[in-house]
Amino acid sequence: MADTAPTKTVVDGQLKTSRLDRVNPFRVMTVMHRAAELEAEGRRIIHMEVGEPDFITAQPIRNAAKAALDAGHTQYTAAPGISRLRAELARYYSKRYGVEVTPERVLITPGASAGLMLLAHLLIEPGDEILLADPAYPCVRNFIHLVSGVPRLIPVTVAENYQPTLPQLQGAAGTSAKGVWLASPSNPTGTVLNRHRLTEICQWASAEGLHVLVDEIYHGLHYVDDLPSVLEIQSDAFVVNSFSKYFGMTGWRLGWIVVPDTHIEKANILAQNLYISAPSIAQHAALAAFTDESMAIFEERRLAFRERRDYLCQELSKLGFRLPNQVEGAFYIYADISHLSDDAEAFCRTLLEEQGVAITPGTDFGENNSERFVRIAFTTSMEDLQEGIARLKAALKS
Ligand SMILES: Cc1ncc(COP(=O)(O)O)c(C=O)c1O
Protein backbone atom coordinates (compact mmCIF):
# COMPACT_ATOMS: atom_id res chain seq x y z
CA MET A 1 0.00 0.00 0.00
CA ALA A 2 1.55 3.35 -0.98
CA ASP A 3 1.95 5.52 2.08
CA THR A 4 1.15 9.04 1.01
CA ALA A 5 0.92 11.35 3.98
CA PRO A 6 -0.34 14.82 3.07
CA THR A 7 2.89 16.70 3.78
CA LYS A 8 5.64 14.29 2.70
CA THR A 9 5.28 11.85 -0.13
CA VAL A 10 7.68 9.59 -1.99
CA VAL A 11 7.05 9.57 -5.74
CA ASP A 12 9.41 7.72 -8.10
CA GLY A 13 11.83 7.26 -5.22
CA GLN A 14 12.07 10.98 -4.43
CA LEU A 15 10.73 12.84 -1.42
CA LYS A 16 8.08 15.31 -2.50
CA THR A 17 6.95 17.99 -0.15
CA SER A 18 4.68 20.29 -2.14
CA ARG A 19 1.30 19.56 -3.67
CA LEU A 20 2.62 20.26 -7.13
CA ASP A 21 5.66 18.05 -6.63
CA ARG A 22 3.38 15.09 -6.08
CA VAL A 23 1.79 15.45 -9.51
CA ASN A 24 3.70 13.19 -11.86
CA PRO A 25 3.89 13.64 -15.62
CA PHE A 26 1.57 11.84 -17.97
CA ARG A 27 4.14 9.57 -19.69
CA VAL A 28 1.93 8.70 -22.64
CA MET A 29 2.22 12.35 -23.67
CA THR A 30 6.01 11.96 -23.82
CA VAL A 31 5.56 8.90 -26.05
CA MET A 32 3.15 10.85 -28.28
CA HIS A 33 5.54 13.79 -28.47
CA ARG A 34 8.49 11.59 -29.50
CA ALA A 35 6.29 9.75 -32.01
CA ALA A 36 5.36 13.11 -33.56
CA GLU A 37 9.05 14.07 -33.80
CA LEU A 38 9.83 10.81 -35.60
CA GLU A 39 6.90 11.36 -37.94
CA ALA A 40 8.21 14.85 -38.72
CA GLU A 41 11.47 13.13 -39.76
CA GLY A 42 9.46 11.01 -42.21
CA ARG A 43 9.07 7.77 -40.20
CA ARG A 44 5.74 5.92 -40.30
CA ILE A 45 4.65 5.34 -36.71
CA ILE A 46 2.03 2.81 -35.66
CA HIS A 47 0.04 4.45 -32.87
CA MET A 48 -1.05 1.99 -30.21
CA GLU A 49 -0.57 4.42 -27.35
CA VAL A 50 -3.42 6.82 -27.90
CA GLY A 51 -6.44 6.78 -25.58
CA GLU A 52 -8.91 8.11 -28.10
CA PRO A 53 -10.94 6.57 -30.91
CA ASP A 54 -9.39 6.94 -34.36
CA PHE A 55 -12.89 7.47 -35.79
CA ILE A 56 -13.72 11.11 -36.29
CA THR A 57 -16.87 12.47 -34.68
CA ALA A 58 -20.06 11.06 -36.23
CA GLN A 59 -21.59 13.05 -39.09
CA PRO A 60 -24.91 13.95 -37.33
CA ILE A 61 -22.93 15.57 -34.49
CA ARG A 62 -20.72 17.48 -36.92
CA ASN A 63 -23.82 18.69 -38.78
CA ALA A 64 -25.40 19.84 -35.52
CA ALA A 65 -22.21 21.76 -34.69
CA LYS A 66 -22.32 23.58 -38.05
CA ALA A 67 -25.96 24.49 -37.45
CA ALA A 68 -25.15 25.71 -33.93
CA LEU A 69 -22.37 27.88 -35.28
CA ASP A 70 -24.67 29.40 -37.92
CA ALA A 71 -27.32 29.98 -35.27
CA GLY A 72 -24.75 31.97 -33.29
CA HIS A 73 -24.45 29.76 -30.20
CA THR A 74 -21.04 31.22 -29.53
CA GLN A 75 -21.33 32.56 -26.01
CA TYR A 76 -21.06 31.18 -22.49
CA THR A 77 -23.87 28.89 -21.46
CA ALA A 78 -25.26 28.41 -17.95
CA ALA A 79 -22.53 26.94 -15.74
CA PRO A 80 -24.13 23.47 -15.41
CA GLY A 81 -24.80 23.34 -19.15
CA ILE A 82 -27.70 23.89 -21.54
CA SER A 83 -31.02 22.57 -20.26
CA ARG A 84 -31.76 20.49 -23.35
CA LEU A 85 -28.55 18.51 -23.03
CA ARG A 86 -29.05 17.91 -19.30
CA ALA A 87 -32.58 16.71 -20.07
CA GLU A 88 -31.26 14.41 -22.84
CA LEU A 89 -28.82 12.88 -20.38
CA ALA A 90 -31.54 12.41 -17.77
CA ARG A 91 -33.59 10.56 -20.42
CA TYR A 92 -30.52 8.53 -21.37
CA TYR A 93 -30.18 7.28 -17.76
CA SER A 94 -33.82 6.29 -17.75
CA LYS A 95 -33.65 4.49 -21.11
CA ARG A 96 -30.24 2.85 -20.81
CA TYR A 97 -30.10 2.03 -17.09
CA GLY A 98 -33.69 2.31 -15.90
CA VAL A 99 -32.80 4.93 -13.29
CA GLU A 100 -34.55 8.23 -12.77
CA VAL A 101 -32.15 11.16 -12.56
CA THR A 102 -33.45 14.72 -12.58
CA PRO A 103 -31.74 17.05 -15.09
CA GLU A 104 -30.70 19.26 -12.16
CA ARG A 105 -28.41 16.47 -10.95
CA VAL A 106 -26.54 16.42 -14.27
CA LEU A 107 -23.82 19.02 -14.80
CA ILE A 108 -22.11 19.36 -18.18
CA THR A 109 -18.34 19.74 -17.84
CA PRO A 110 -15.37 20.39 -20.15
CA GLY A 111 -14.57 16.67 -20.40
CA ALA A 112 -14.51 14.07 -17.66
CA SER A 113 -11.22 15.72 -16.67
CA ALA A 114 -12.97 18.87 -15.48
CA GLY A 115 -15.69 16.70 -13.91
CA LEU A 116 -13.09 14.82 -11.86
CA MET A 117 -11.38 18.06 -10.87
CA LEU A 118 -14.69 19.59 -9.78
CA LEU A 119 -15.54 16.52 -7.74
CA ALA A 120 -12.12 16.56 -6.10
CA HIS A 121 -12.86 20.11 -4.90
CA LEU A 122 -16.39 19.17 -3.90
CA LEU A 123 -15.58 16.03 -1.94
CA ILE A 124 -12.07 16.28 -0.54
CA GLU A 125 -10.69 18.34 2.34
CA PRO A 126 -6.93 18.44 3.02
CA GLY A 127 -5.78 15.15 4.52
CA ASP A 128 -8.85 13.19 3.42
CA GLU A 129 -7.99 9.76 2.10
CA ILE A 130 -9.53 8.42 -1.07
CA LEU A 131 -9.32 4.70 -1.82
CA LEU A 132 -8.51 3.80 -5.39
CA ALA A 133 -7.06 0.99 -7.47
CA ASP A 134 -3.48 0.75 -8.64
CA PRO A 135 -3.19 0.56 -11.67
CA ALA A 136 -5.64 3.32 -12.59
CA TYR A 137 -5.99 6.40 -14.78
CA PRO A 138 -3.12 8.59 -13.53
CA CYS A 139 -4.81 12.00 -13.50
CA VAL A 140 -7.20 10.89 -10.79
CA ARG A 141 -4.57 10.54 -8.10
CA ASN A 142 -2.99 13.79 -9.28
CA PHE A 143 -6.29 15.65 -8.89
CA ILE A 144 -6.53 14.27 -5.36
CA HIS A 145 -3.01 15.55 -4.63
CA LEU A 146 -3.90 18.99 -6.01
CA VAL A 147 -6.61 19.46 -3.39
CA SER A 148 -4.23 18.15 -0.70
CA GLY A 149 -6.09 14.87 -0.38
CA VAL A 150 -4.31 11.55 -0.01
CA PRO A 151 -4.74 8.85 -2.65
CA ARG A 152 -4.70 5.50 -0.84
CA LEU A 153 -3.62 3.19 -3.65
CA ILE A 154 -4.81 -0.40 -3.46
CA PRO A 155 -2.64 -2.75 -5.51
CA VAL A 156 -4.93 -4.91 -7.63
CA THR A 157 -3.93 -7.88 -9.76
CA VAL A 158 -5.56 -10.30 -12.12
CA ALA A 159 -6.69 -12.29 -9.07
CA GLU A 160 -9.13 -9.44 -8.32
CA ASN A 161 -9.82 -8.76 -12.00
CA TYR A 162 -7.84 -5.52 -11.48
CA GLN A 163 -10.64 -4.00 -9.40
CA PRO A 164 -10.48 -3.53 -5.61
CA THR A 165 -12.30 -6.15 -3.55
CA LEU A 166 -14.38 -5.44 -0.48
CA PRO A 167 -11.79 -6.96 1.93
CA GLN A 168 -9.04 -4.88 0.31
CA LEU A 169 -11.08 -1.70 0.74
CA GLN A 170 -11.94 -2.61 4.31
CA GLY A 171 -8.27 -3.24 5.04
CA ALA A 172 -7.17 0.06 3.49
CA ALA A 173 -9.79 2.35 5.02
CA GLY A 174 -8.32 4.19 7.98
CA THR A 175 -9.99 6.89 10.05
CA SER A 176 -9.21 9.56 7.43
CA ALA A 177 -10.89 7.65 4.59
CA LYS A 178 -13.68 9.71 3.02
CA GLY A 179 -14.43 8.04 -0.28
CA VAL A 180 -13.93 5.24 -2.77
CA TRP A 181 -13.16 6.24 -6.36
CA LEU A 182 -13.61 3.49 -8.92
CA ALA A 183 -13.51 3.18 -12.70
CA SER A 184 -15.45 0.53 -14.59
CA PRO A 185 -14.40 -0.34 -17.26
CA SER A 186 -10.90 0.49 -16.10
CA ASN A 187 -8.13 2.29 -17.90
CA PRO A 188 -5.53 0.61 -18.38
CA THR A 189 -6.88 -2.92 -17.91
CA GLY A 190 -10.36 -2.82 -19.46
CA THR A 191 -11.85 -4.83 -16.58
CA VAL A 192 -15.28 -4.11 -15.11
CA LEU A 193 -16.77 -4.33 -11.63
CA ASN A 194 -19.69 -6.70 -11.89
CA ARG A 195 -23.05 -5.92 -10.30
CA HIS A 196 -22.44 -8.15 -7.28
CA ARG A 197 -19.06 -6.65 -6.42
CA LEU A 198 -20.21 -3.08 -7.01
CA THR A 199 -23.24 -3.69 -4.78
CA GLU A 200 -21.21 -5.02 -1.88
CA ILE A 201 -18.77 -2.12 -2.13
CA CYS A 202 -21.64 0.41 -2.17
CA GLN A 203 -23.36 -1.21 0.81
CA TRP A 204 -20.17 -1.20 2.84
CA ALA A 205 -19.25 2.39 1.85
CA SER A 206 -22.74 3.61 2.81
CA ALA A 207 -22.53 1.89 6.18
CA GLU A 208 -19.09 3.47 6.75
CA GLY A 209 -20.20 6.96 5.64
CA LEU A 210 -17.83 6.98 2.65
CA HIS A 211 -18.90 8.54 -0.64
CA VAL A 212 -18.69 6.42 -3.81
CA LEU A 213 -17.58 7.89 -7.13
CA VAL A 214 -17.47 5.83 -10.32
CA ASP A 215 -15.78 6.94 -13.52
CA GLU A 216 -18.03 5.44 -16.21
CA ILE A 217 -16.28 7.06 -19.17
CA TYR A 218 -15.90 3.73 -21.02
CA HIS A 219 -19.56 2.76 -20.65
CA GLY A 220 -20.97 1.92 -24.05
CA LEU A 221 -17.57 0.60 -25.14
CA HIS A 222 -18.00 -2.67 -23.31
CA TYR A 223 -18.06 -6.26 -24.49
CA VAL A 224 -19.87 -7.91 -21.56
CA ASP A 225 -23.65 -8.26 -21.33
CA ASP A 226 -24.20 -6.56 -18.00
CA LEU A 227 -22.45 -3.34 -17.05
CA PRO A 228 -24.39 -1.47 -14.37
CA SER A 229 -24.14 2.23 -13.72
CA VAL A 230 -23.48 2.75 -10.03
CA LEU A 231 -26.70 4.80 -10.00
CA GLU A 232 -28.68 1.58 -10.45
CA ILE A 233 -27.22 0.42 -7.15
CA GLN A 234 -26.77 3.58 -5.11
CA SER A 235 -28.83 6.62 -6.03
CA ASP A 236 -26.60 9.08 -4.16
CA ALA A 237 -23.31 7.95 -5.72
CA PHE A 238 -21.25 10.36 -7.84
CA VAL A 239 -20.76 9.58 -11.53
CA VAL A 240 -18.24 10.91 -14.03
CA ASN A 241 -18.79 10.38 -17.73
CA SER A 242 -17.87 11.98 -21.02
CA PHE A 243 -18.67 12.43 -24.68
CA SER A 244 -15.00 11.64 -25.45
CA LYS A 245 -14.89 7.89 -25.86
CA TYR A 246 -18.17 6.12 -26.72
CA PHE A 247 -19.55 9.25 -28.40
CA GLY A 248 -16.21 9.89 -30.17
CA MET A 249 -15.83 13.57 -29.23
CA THR A 250 -12.42 13.83 -27.52
CA GLY A 251 -11.44 17.17 -29.02
CA TRP A 252 -14.74 18.87 -28.24
CA ARG A 253 -13.97 18.75 -24.50
CA LEU A 254 -17.34 17.69 -23.23
CA GLY A 255 -18.32 15.46 -20.33
CA TRP A 256 -20.76 15.35 -17.47
CA ILE A 257 -21.15 14.43 -13.84
CA VAL A 258 -24.16 13.26 -11.86
CA VAL A 259 -24.31 14.38 -8.24
CA PRO A 260 -26.89 13.70 -5.50
CA ASP A 261 -29.46 16.41 -4.65
CA THR A 262 -27.47 17.33 -1.54
CA HIS A 263 -24.50 18.48 -3.65
CA ILE A 264 -26.19 20.26 -6.59
CA GLU A 265 -25.81 23.77 -5.22
CA LYS A 266 -22.12 23.53 -4.31
CA ALA A 267 -21.33 21.72 -7.56
CA ASN A 268 -22.91 24.61 -9.49
CA ILE A 269 -20.86 27.16 -7.57
CA LEU A 270 -17.68 25.23 -8.36
CA ALA A 271 -18.61 25.01 -12.06
CA GLN A 272 -19.14 28.79 -12.19
CA ASN A 273 -15.76 29.41 -10.63
CA LEU A 274 -13.65 26.71 -12.25
CA TYR A 275 -14.59 27.11 -15.92
CA ILE A 276 -17.83 29.24 -16.26
CA SER A 277 -19.29 26.74 -18.72
CA ALA A 278 -18.44 23.86 -21.03
CA PRO A 279 -17.94 24.83 -24.71
CA SER A 280 -21.25 26.04 -26.17
CA ILE A 281 -20.93 24.66 -29.72
CA ALA A 282 -19.89 21.28 -28.35
CA GLN A 283 -22.97 21.16 -26.11
CA HIS A 284 -25.32 21.97 -28.99
CA ALA A 285 -23.56 19.43 -31.19
CA ALA A 286 -23.88 16.72 -28.53
CA LEU A 287 -27.68 17.02 -28.66
CA ALA A 288 -27.42 15.04 -31.90
CA ALA A 289 -25.66 12.15 -30.13
CA PHE A 290 -28.89 10.66 -28.82
CA THR A 291 -30.69 10.08 -32.14
CA ASP A 292 -31.16 6.56 -33.51
CA GLU A 293 -28.88 7.48 -36.41
CA SER A 294 -25.98 8.42 -34.10
CA MET A 295 -26.54 5.49 -31.77
CA ALA A 296 -26.33 3.12 -34.75
CA ILE A 297 -22.95 4.63 -35.67
CA PHE A 298 -21.67 4.21 -32.09
CA GLU A 299 -22.79 0.58 -32.04
CA GLU A 300 -21.04 -0.11 -35.34
CA ARG A 301 -17.86 1.38 -33.91
CA ARG A 302 -18.17 -0.66 -30.71
CA LEU A 303 -18.31 -3.81 -32.83
CA ALA A 304 -15.22 -2.66 -34.75
CA PHE A 305 -13.38 -2.20 -31.44
CA ARG A 306 -14.45 -5.67 -30.35
CA GLU A 307 -13.11 -7.18 -33.57
CA ARG A 308 -9.79 -5.36 -33.11
CA ARG A 309 -9.61 -6.54 -29.51
CA ASP A 310 -10.12 -10.15 -30.58
CA TYR A 311 -7.47 -9.88 -33.29
CA LEU A 312 -4.90 -8.16 -31.11
CA CYS A 313 -5.35 -10.44 -28.09
CA GLN A 314 -4.92 -13.48 -30.30
CA GLU A 315 -1.83 -12.16 -32.10
CA LEU A 316 -0.14 -10.78 -28.99
CA SER A 317 -0.62 -14.11 -27.24
CA LYS A 318 0.95 -15.89 -30.22
CA LEU A 319 3.95 -13.57 -29.88
CA GLY A 320 4.31 -14.61 -26.25
CA PHE A 321 2.86 -11.52 -24.55
CA ARG A 322 1.08 -12.49 -21.35
CA LEU A 323 -2.42 -11.03 -21.25
CA PRO A 324 -3.60 -11.68 -17.70
CA ASN A 325 -7.22 -10.57 -17.94
CA GLN A 326 -10.17 -10.53 -20.31
CA VAL A 327 -10.61 -7.10 -21.90
CA GLU A 328 -14.24 -6.49 -20.95
CA GLY A 329 -14.43 -2.86 -22.00
CA ALA A 330 -12.56 0.28 -23.17
CA PHE A 331 -9.89 -0.13 -25.87
CA TYR A 332 -6.79 -1.18 -23.99
CA ILE A 333 -4.81 -4.35 -23.39
CA TYR A 334 -2.61 -4.41 -20.29
CA ALA A 335 0.16 -6.84 -21.20
CA ASP A 336 2.69 -8.40 -18.88
CA ILE A 337 6.16 -8.10 -20.44
CA SER A 338 8.15 -9.33 -17.45
CA HIS A 339 9.66 -12.21 -19.48
CA LEU A 340 10.98 -9.63 -21.97
CA SER A 341 11.98 -6.72 -19.75
CA ASP A 342 11.75 -5.38 -16.22
CA ASP A 343 11.84 -1.80 -17.45
CA ALA A 344 8.64 -0.95 -19.32
CA GLU A 345 9.78 2.59 -20.10
CA ALA A 346 13.00 1.40 -21.75
CA PHE A 347 11.02 -1.31 -23.58
CA CYS A 348 8.57 1.27 -24.97
CA ARG A 349 11.39 3.68 -25.89
CA THR A 350 13.31 1.02 -27.83
CA LEU A 351 10.16 -0.19 -29.57
CA LEU A 352 9.36 3.34 -30.69
CA GLU A 353 12.88 4.24 -31.82
CA GLU A 354 13.71 0.94 -33.53
CA GLN A 355 10.37 -0.29 -34.85
CA GLY A 356 8.23 2.84 -34.91
CA VAL A 357 5.55 1.31 -32.69
CA ALA A 358 4.16 3.55 -29.94
CA ILE A 359 2.73 1.94 -26.79
CA THR A 360 2.47 3.18 -23.20
CA PRO A 361 4.58 1.99 -20.24
CA GLY A 362 2.65 0.62 -17.27
CA THR A 363 4.44 3.14 -15.05
CA ASP A 364 1.92 5.74 -16.19
CA PHE A 365 -0.76 3.99 -14.17
CA GLY A 366 0.76 3.40 -10.76
CA GLU A 367 3.43 1.72 -8.73
CA ASN A 368 2.07 -1.81 -8.56
CA ASN A 369 4.64 -3.82 -10.55
CA SER A 370 3.96 -1.31 -13.27
CA GLU A 371 7.48 -1.49 -14.75
CA ARG A 372 6.55 -5.01 -15.92
CA PHE A 373 3.49 -3.96 -17.91
CA VAL A 374 2.63 -2.01 -21.04
CA ARG A 375 -0.70 -0.68 -22.25
CA ILE A 376 -1.52 -1.38 -25.88
CA ALA A 377 -4.45 0.56 -27.32
CA PHE A 378 -6.53 -0.70 -30.23
CA THR A 379 -7.48 2.80 -31.28
CA THR A 380 -6.17 2.45 -34.80
CA SER A 381 -7.26 0.67 -37.97
CA MET A 382 -7.04 -3.09 -38.45
CA GLU A 383 -4.37 -2.50 -41.15
CA ASP A 384 -2.24 -0.56 -38.68
CA LEU A 385 -2.76 -3.19 -36.00
CA GLN A 386 -1.56 -5.85 -38.46
CA GLU A 387 1.49 -3.74 -39.28
CA GLY A 388 2.05 -3.18 -35.55
CA ILE A 389 2.01 -6.93 -34.93
CA ALA A 390 4.49 -7.51 -37.78
CA ARG A 391 6.84 -4.93 -36.29
CA LEU A 392 6.48 -6.39 -32.80
CA LYS A 393 7.37 -9.78 -34.23
CA ALA A 394 10.50 -8.26 -35.78
CA ALA A 395 11.39 -6.56 -32.48
CA LEU A 396 11.11 -9.80 -30.55
CA LYS A 397 13.34 -11.62 -33.07
CA SER A 398 16.10 -9.02 -32.89
C1 LIG B 1 -10.61 6.68 -16.98
C2 LIG B 1 -10.59 8.04 -17.60
N1 LIG B 1 -11.22 9.06 -16.99
C3 LIG B 1 -11.22 10.30 -17.51
C4 LIG B 1 -10.56 10.58 -18.69
C5 LIG B 1 -10.58 12.00 -19.24
O1 LIG B 1 -11.39 12.08 -20.38
P1 LIG B 1 -11.96 13.42 -21.01
O2 LIG B 1 -11.49 14.56 -20.22
O3 LIG B 1 -11.49 13.44 -22.44
O4 LIG B 1 -13.45 13.29 -20.98
C6 LIG B 1 -9.89 9.56 -19.38
C7 LIG B 1 -9.15 9.83 -20.62
O5 LIG B 1 -8.44 9.00 -21.16
C8 LIG B 1 -9.91 8.24 -18.80
O6 LIG B 1 -9.29 7.21 -19.40
The ligand as an SDF file (V2000), in Angstrom:
LIG
                    3D

 16 16  0  0  0  0  0  0  0  0999 V2000
  -10.6050    6.6780  -16.9760 C   0  0  0  0  0  0  0  0  0  0  0  0
  -10.5900    8.0390  -17.6030 C   0  0  0  0  0  0  0  0  0  0  0  0
  -11.2200    9.0570  -16.9950 N   0  0  0  0  0  0  0  0  0  0  0  0
  -11.2180   10.3000  -17.5140 C   0  0  0  0  0  0  0  0  0  0  0  0
  -10.5620   10.5850  -18.6870 C   0  0  0  0  0  0  0  0  0  0  0  0
  -10.5800   11.9990  -19.2360 C   0  0  0  0  0  0  0  0  0  0  0  0
  -11.3890   12.0770  -20.3760 O   0  0  0  0  0  0  0  0  0  0  0  0
  -11.9590   13.4150  -21.0110 P   0  0  0  0  0  0  0  0  0  0  0  0
  -11.4850   14.5630  -20.2210 O   0  0  0  0  0  0  0  0  0  0  0  0
  -11.4870   13.4370  -22.4380 O   0  0  0  0  0  0  0  0  0  0  0  0
  -13.4510   13.2860  -20.9800 O   0  0  0  0  0  0  0  0  0  0  0  0
   -9.8870    9.5600  -19.3760 C   0  0  0  0  0  0  0  0  0  0  0  0
   -9.1490    9.8250  -20.6150 C   0  0  0  0  0  0  0  0  0  0  0  0
   -8.4440    8.9980  -21.1560 O   0  0  0  0  0  0  0  0  0  0  0  0
   -9.9050    8.2450  -18.8040 C   0  0  0  0  0  0  0  0  0  0  0  0
   -9.2880    7.2090  -19.4030 O   0  0  0  0  0  0  0  0  0  0  0  0
  1  2  1  0
  2  3  1  0
  2 15  2  0
  3  4  2  0
  4  5  1  0
  5  6  1  0
  5 12  2  0
  6  7  1  0
  7  8  1  0
  8  9  2  0
  8 10  1  0
  8 11  1  0
 12 13  1  0
 12 15  1  0
 13 14  2  0
 15 16  1  0
M  END
$$$$
